[in-house]
Each structure stands twice: as C-alpha cells, then as structure tokens.
Amino acid sequence: MDNKKKKVIILMLCFCFVVFALIYLIFDSRNSDYLYVNIERNDNVNNPTYYKEIINAAREEYNNDDVVGILEINNTEYAVPIMQSSDNEYYLTHTPDGKENFMGSIYLDYRVDIDSSKKLLIYGHNSSNIDMPFKILEEFYDKDYYDNHKYVEITTSNTKKKYEIFSVYVETSDFSYMNINFESDDEYLSHIEKFKSKSMYDTGVELSEDDEILILQTCSEHPDYRNYQKKYLLIILRRV
C-alpha cells in the first residue's frame, strides 16, 4: 500500500472517530437535562397532598401525565421519574418528555399498579460507556456498595414507600421473575425465596408471603456474562 492510500485511510479513521465522539457528547450532555429530577427530600412528611404535589410537579416538568412516581436510591443524588404507558415498549425508546431517544426512561410494567400491586417491576437501559438511566445499578455488584445503599424509595401520588434490597443477581435463562399472578400465598413465597437463593451475596433479609416486592431490571454489563445473549441484572427488594 502506497503512502497516499495510507494517508486517506488514516484521515477516514480520524473522521469517523470525530463523528462518533461528537454523537457521544451530544447524547451524554442531554442525559442530565431530562432524566433526573430535583425533589425536596423530607422523610418526616406523611401527607397525601404533599406526595401529589411532587408527582404533579414532575408531570408539569416533563409535560407528561405518564409520570406515576419518583424513584430514589438512598445515600445518593439519584432521583428519576417512573413512567408507565399501555405497553412495555414505548419507554424503551422515549424519554420522560415524550421525545424519541435510544436512552429511553425508567418505567413501570404496564400490568401493575404502583400503589396497589403486591409486586412491581421497573425497567431501564444500561451501558458500559454511556450514563444510561439504570447504569447506577451496576454498582450493586459490590457488596460494600450494597451495605451503604440498601434502600430504595418510591414516591407516588398517594404515599412514599421504602424498600430494602434482599437479592442481587444476573439472570440468563429463567425469566419467571416477570410473573405477576400466583395461585396461592405458598406459590408466591416460593417465587420470592428463589430470588433470595440466587443472590450474589447474603443480605440476611427474611421474607414472608405478605411481603410487597420491587424488581429493578436492566441489562448486565458485567464481564462474566458477556457471552450470554440475554443477561439481566436484577435488584430485588421488599417493602419495609
């Protein structure tokens, strides 16, 4: 290959790199503008009117009545709107303000009710190199991080609910964790105890058939699971 061709190839590679870098910076800079919310943190308030005001403020911020809650991870600044539509597809590719974007949103499974369902499933995207909505969940591979961030809170229009993590693991084949219907309390208890048995580390949390469960799901970027086609990181919590 002569020097002229080499120079052309190098210039093309440099051009591609610059274009990629610009795209990355554009999408990354958008992230903090619409995915995160600023809310007043006050654990001493127990007033439905107060909670309704928080959710209404988020709906106004994004001009979107699909906001059904706010998700917070304790001991962090992480606070995001929880979206819900009539299916589990729309918010895979739309941000809280309704704009089409590959980053998507944090959203609640359309089959459940955020206030009354015994089991909630919340989804969001992850990435190894972009600050995606649920990238923070990757921190929970570290037991020390879990020890300092055991609790997640959800604010709805009616209340504020606190959940405690009892299991962290990556699922590659058994997707029954998405089930929401159970024929008996025993079946439900067996279902959630299986989550605990799969945890990467022991959280010491005891479970009962009366527990309300929250599952946070995202794609795993852990190198141990790179060869699996499907690999979902699950953070599983019970209401306290």
SULCORSUL-V948947 format. One record per residue. N is the residue number from 1. SS is DSSP state (H for helix, E for strand, - for the rest). PHI is phi in radians with two decimals (* if undefined). Layout:
n & ss & phi
N & SS & PHI
N & SS & PHI
This chain:
n & ss & phi
1 & - & *
2 & - & -1.38
3 & H & -1.10
4 & H & -1.12
5 & H & -1.15
6 & H & -1.05
7 & H & -1.13
8 & H & -1.10
9 & H & -1.10
10 & H & -1.08
11 & H & -1.11
12 & H & -1.12
13 & H & -1.12
14 & H & -1.10
15 & H & -1.08
16 & H & -1.09
17 & H & -1.12
18 & H & -1.10
19 & H & -1.07
20 & H & -1.06
21 & H & -1.10
22 & H & -1.14
23 & H & -1.08
24 & H & -1.05
25 & H & -1.15
26 & H & -1.10
27 & H & -1.18
28 & H & -1.17
29 & H & -1.24
30 & H & -1.23
31 & H & -0.88
32 & H & -1.24
33 & H & -1.34
34 & H & -2.31
35 & - & -1.57
36 & E & -1.90
37 & - & -2.18
38 & - & -1.81
39 & - & -2.23
40 & - & -1.34
41 & - & -1.61
42 & - & -2.52
43 & - & -1.31
44 & - & -1.59
45 & - & -1.55
46 & - & -2.38
47 & - & -2.43
48 & H & -0.96
49 & H & -1.12
50 & H & -1.08
51 & H & -1.16
52 & H & -1.09
53 & H & -1.09
54 & H & -1.10
55 & H & -1.19
56 & H & -1.09
57 & H & -1.13
58 & H & -1.16
59 & H & -1.12
60 & H & -1.23
61 & H & -1.03
62 & H & -1.77
63 & - & 0.91
64 & - & -2.66
65 & - & -1.37
66 & - & -1.34
67 & E & -1.23
68 & E & -1.96
69 & E & -3.01
70 & E & -2.18
71 & E & -1.84
72 & E & -2.23
73 & E & -1.86
74 & - & -1.04
75 & - & 1.14
76 & - & -2.41
77 & - & -1.64
78 & - & -1.27
79 & E & -2.59
80 & E & -2.31
81 & E & -1.25
82 & E & -1.74
83 & E & -1.73
84 & - & -2.67
85 & - & -2.12
86 & - & -1.48
87 & - & -2.64
88 & - & -1.79
89 & - & -1.90
90 & H & -0.98
91 & H & -1.46
92 & H & -1.21
93 & - & -2.25
94 & E & -2.34
95 & - & -1.46
96 & - & -0.99
97 & - & -1.50
98 & - & 1.47
99 & - & -1.47
100 & E & -1.25
101 & - & -2.83
102 & - & -1.12
103 & - & -1.28
104 & - & 1.12
105 & - & -2.43
106 & - & -1.50
107 & E & -2.49
108 & E & -1.57
109 & - & -0.93
110 & - & -1.14
111 & - & -1.45
112 & - & -2.11
113 & - & -1.92
114 & - & -1.13
115 & - & -1.66
116 & - & -1.93
117 & - & -1.30
118 & - & -1.34
119 & E & -2.34
120 & E & -1.97
121 & E & -2.15
122 & E & -2.18
123 & E & -2.06
124 & - & -2.98
125 & - & -1.41
126 & - & -2.41
127 & - & -2.74
128 & - & -1.42
129 & - & -2.29
130 & - & -2.22
131 & - & -1.35
132 & - & -1.29
133 & - & -0.94
134 & - & -1.92
135 & H & -1.05
136 & H & -1.05
137 & H & -1.12
138 & H & -1.08
139 & H & -1.09
140 & H & -1.36
141 & H & -1.11
142 & - & -1.54
143 & H & -1.05
144 & H & -1.11
145 & H & -1.15
146 & H & -0.97
147 & H & -1.00
148 & H & -1.78
149 & - & -2.48
150 & - & -1.35
151 & E & -2.06
152 & E & -2.21
153 & E & -2.09
154 & E & -2.17
155 & E & -1.75
156 & - & -2.05
157 & - & -1.19
158 & - & -2.00
159 & - & -2.86
160 & E & -2.19
161 & E & -1.97
162 & E & -1.93
163 & E & -2.17
164 & E & -2.01
165 & E & -1.19
166 & E & -2.18
167 & E & -2.70
168 & E & -2.38
169 & E & -2.82
170 & E & -1.90
171 & E & -1.76
172 & - & -2.09
173 & - & -2.53
174 & - & -1.75
175 & - & -1.77
176 & H & -1.19
177 & H & -1.07
178 & H & -1.49
179 & - & -1.08
180 & - & -2.20
181 & - & -2.00
182 & - & -2.38
183 & - & -1.42
184 & - & -2.72
185 & H & -1.12
186 & H & -1.11
187 & H & -1.13
188 & H & -1.13
189 & H & -1.10
190 & H & -1.06
191 & H & -1.07
192 & H & -1.39
193 & H & -1.19
194 & H & -1.11
195 & H & -1.04
196 & H & -1.10
197 & H & -1.18
198 & - & -1.61
199 & - & -1.06
200 & - & -1.14
201 & - & -2.58
202 & - & -1.41
203 & - & -1.67
204 & - & 1.28
205 & - & -1.50
206 & - & -1.59
207 & - & -2.06
208 & - & -2.50
209 & - & -1.17
210 & - & -1.55
211 & - & -1.16
212 & - & -1.57
213 & E & -2.02
214 & E & -2.18
215 & E & -2.04
216 & E & -1.81
217 & E & -2.12
218 & E & -2.64
219 & E & -1.26
220 & - & -1.47
221 & - & -1.92
222 & - & -1.17
223 & H & -1.06
224 & H & -1.16
225 & H & -2.04
226 & - & -1.09
227 & - & -1.55
228 & - & -1.55
229 & - & -1.18
230 & - & -2.04
231 & - & -2.67
232 & E & -1.93
233 & E & -1.37
234 & E & -2.06
235 & E & -1.89
236 & E & -2.06
237 & E & -2.30
238 & E & -2.07
239 & E & -1.26
240 & - & -2.09
